[in-house]
Amino acid sequence: MWWRVIIITLAFLLLGAHFVRFSQTEWAIIACVMPLLMFIRHNIINQLLKFTLLLSVIFIWAVTTFNFIDMRMTLSEPWLRLAMIMGGVMIFTLFAAFCTDGLNQRLRH
């Protein structure tokens, strides 16, 4: 259970770091506060966290990846390593989104 909390928190902090890089402080604060919602043990909160992470993969990480690769290709710079790193970030965020499913389960002895 604790590893799910760590993975979800890291995914949101990574998202917050992305927003800080582009001087979007309000969004960075929201992204960094979202993991605190895990203290509210309710299914709707888990679905909200999952939905937020899935939307961030589509509308933030995928768009950023496309823009960065396009910029690199325009400048005739290497872009494959960037694509692999951003792909890893998207896979990690997707994994974090699916880790929200087991947050409310009690540990069984």
C-alpha beads as a LAMMPS data file, in Angstrom:
LAMMPS data file: protein, C-alpha beads

109 atoms
108 bonds

1 atom types
1 bond types

-500.0 500.0 xlo xhi
-500.0 500.0 ylo yhi
-500.0 500.0 zlo zhi

Masses

1 110.0

Atoms # bond

1 1 1 0.000 0.000 0.000
2 1 1 2.751 2.478 0.900
3 1 1 4.466 2.003 -2.459
4 1 1 1.291 3.099 -4.237
5 1 1 1.280 6.333 -2.255
6 1 1 4.931 6.981 -3.129
7 1 1 4.421 6.332 -6.849
8 1 1 1.336 8.544 -7.059
9 1 1 3.073 11.307 -5.099
10 1 1 6.131 11.159 -7.351
11 1 1 3.951 11.365 -10.460
12 1 1 2.242 14.509 -9.167
13 1 1 5.553 16.063 -8.057
14 1 1 6.978 15.395 -11.515
15 1 1 3.967 17.130 -12.989
16 1 1 4.482 20.034 -10.581
17 1 1 8.140 20.294 -11.611
18 1 1 7.048 20.487 -15.227
19 1 1 4.744 23.394 -14.404
20 1 1 7.472 25.180 -12.421
21 1 1 9.817 24.887 -15.398
22 1 1 7.335 26.850 -17.479
23 1 1 6.571 29.387 -14.686
24 1 1 3.033 28.142 -14.132
25 1 1 3.122 28.437 -10.353
26 1 1 -0.601 28.022 -9.731
27 1 1 -0.736 24.730 -11.605
28 1 1 2.442 23.574 -9.875
29 1 1 0.876 24.199 -6.468
30 1 1 -2.271 22.323 -7.480
31 1 1 -0.221 19.381 -8.751
32 1 1 1.836 19.254 -5.563
33 1 1 -1.233 19.427 -3.306
34 1 1 -3.186 16.716 -5.169
35 1 1 -1.403 13.808 -3.381
36 1 1 -2.739 15.130 -0.069
37 1 1 -6.189 14.075 -1.245
38 1 1 -5.093 10.474 -0.671
39 1 1 -5.710 11.058 3.047
40 1 1 -9.414 11.179 2.207
41 1 1 -10.212 7.515 1.776
42 1 1 -13.084 7.611 -0.678
43 1 1 -13.631 6.063 -4.094
44 1 1 -14.512 9.386 -5.705
45 1 1 -11.166 10.831 -4.611
46 1 1 -9.344 7.832 -6.091
47 1 1 -11.202 8.276 -9.368
48 1 1 -10.355 11.998 -9.351
49 1 1 -6.655 11.233 -8.867
50 1 1 -6.742 8.623 -11.638
51 1 1 -8.611 10.937 -14.000
52 1 1 -6.147 13.774 -13.297
53 1 1 -3.139 11.566 -13.991
54 1 1 -4.649 10.169 -17.185
55 1 1 -5.478 13.659 -18.429
56 1 1 -1.958 14.808 -17.611
57 1 1 -0.535 12.022 -19.791
58 1 1 -2.706 13.037 -22.721
59 1 1 -2.815 16.809 -22.485
60 1 1 0.510 17.635 -20.840
61 1 1 3.111 14.932 -21.374
62 1 1 2.071 13.887 -24.891
63 1 1 1.704 17.470 -26.115
64 1 1 5.015 18.474 -24.537
65 1 1 6.723 15.453 -26.075
66 1 1 5.357 16.265 -29.506
67 1 1 6.411 19.930 -29.222
68 1 1 9.918 19.141 -27.968
69 1 1 10.526 16.490 -30.631
70 1 1 9.224 18.842 -33.310
71 1 1 11.539 21.582 -32.061
72 1 1 14.531 19.223 -32.017
73 1 1 13.812 17.911 -35.502
74 1 1 13.438 21.465 -36.816
75 1 1 16.862 22.338 -35.387
76 1 1 18.348 19.105 -36.788
77 1 1 19.293 17.921 -33.302
78 1 1 19.026 14.365 -31.963
79 1 1 15.586 13.614 -30.580
80 1 1 15.451 9.865 -29.927
81 1 1 16.762 10.055 -26.352
82 1 1 14.224 12.788 -25.596
83 1 1 11.441 10.587 -26.976
84 1 1 12.537 7.648 -24.829
85 1 1 12.736 9.755 -21.664
86 1 1 9.343 11.350 -22.262
87 1 1 7.898 7.936 -23.103
88 1 1 9.205 6.694 -19.764
89 1 1 7.574 9.639 -18.015
90 1 1 4.262 8.878 -19.704
91 1 1 4.464 5.176 -18.816
92 1 1 5.322 6.036 -15.199
93 1 1 2.366 8.422 -14.983
94 1 1 0.044 5.790 -16.471
95 1 1 1.338 3.273 -13.928
96 1 1 0.679 5.797 -11.146
97 1 1 -2.852 6.306 -12.454
98 1 1 -3.567 2.593 -12.218
99 1 1 -2.007 2.430 -8.744
100 1 1 -4.941 4.473 -7.454
101 1 1 -7.190 1.409 -7.773
102 1 1 -5.893 -0.312 -4.636
103 1 1 -5.560 2.653 -2.305
104 1 1 -8.622 1.851 -0.190
105 1 1 -7.939 -1.840 0.231
106 1 1 -6.925 -2.887 3.712
107 1 1 -3.895 -5.033 4.169
108 1 1 -4.904 -8.662 4.710
109 1 1 -3.065 -10.897 7.127

Bonds

1 1 1 2
2 1 2 3
3 1 3 4
4 1 4 5
5 1 5 6
6 1 6 7
7 1 7 8
8 1 8 9
9 1 9 10
10 1 10 11
11 1 11 12
12 1 12 13
13 1 13 14
14 1 14 15
15 1 15 16
16 1 16 17
17 1 17 18
18 1 18 19
19 1 19 20
20 1 20 21
21 1 21 22
22 1 22 23
23 1 23 24
24 1 24 25
25 1 25 26
26 1 26 27
27 1 27 28
28 1 28 29
29 1 29 30
30 1 30 31
31 1 31 32
32 1 32 33
33 1 33 34
34 1 34 35
35 1 35 36
36 1 36 37
37 1 37 38
38 1 38 39
39 1 39 40
40 1 40 41
41 1 41 42
42 1 42 43
43 1 43 44
44 1 44 45
45 1 45 46
46 1 46 47
47 1 47 48
48 1 48 49
49 1 49 50
50 1 50 51
51 1 51 52
52 1 52 53
53 1 53 54
54 1 54 55
55 1 55 56
56 1 56 57
57 1 57 58
58 1 58 59
59 1 59 60
60 1 60 61
61 1 61 62
62 1 62 63
63 1 63 64
64 1 64 65
65 1 65 66
66 1 66 67
67 1 67 68
68 1 68 69
69 1 69 70
70 1 70 71
71 1 71 72
72 1 72 73
73 1 73 74
74 1 74 75
75 1 75 76
76 1 76 77
77 1 77 78
78 1 78 79
79 1 79 80
80 1 80 81
81 1 81 82
82 1 82 83
83 1 83 84
84 1 84 85
85 1 85 86
86 1 86 87
87 1 87 88
88 1 88 89
89 1 89 90
90 1 90 91
91 1 91 92
92 1 92 93
93 1 93 94
94 1 94 95
95 1 95 96
96 1 96 97
97 1 97 98
98 1 98 99
99 1 99 100
100 1 100 101
101 1 101 102
102 1 102 103
103 1 103 104
104 1 104 105
105 1 105 106
106 1 106 107
107 1 107 108
108 1 108 109
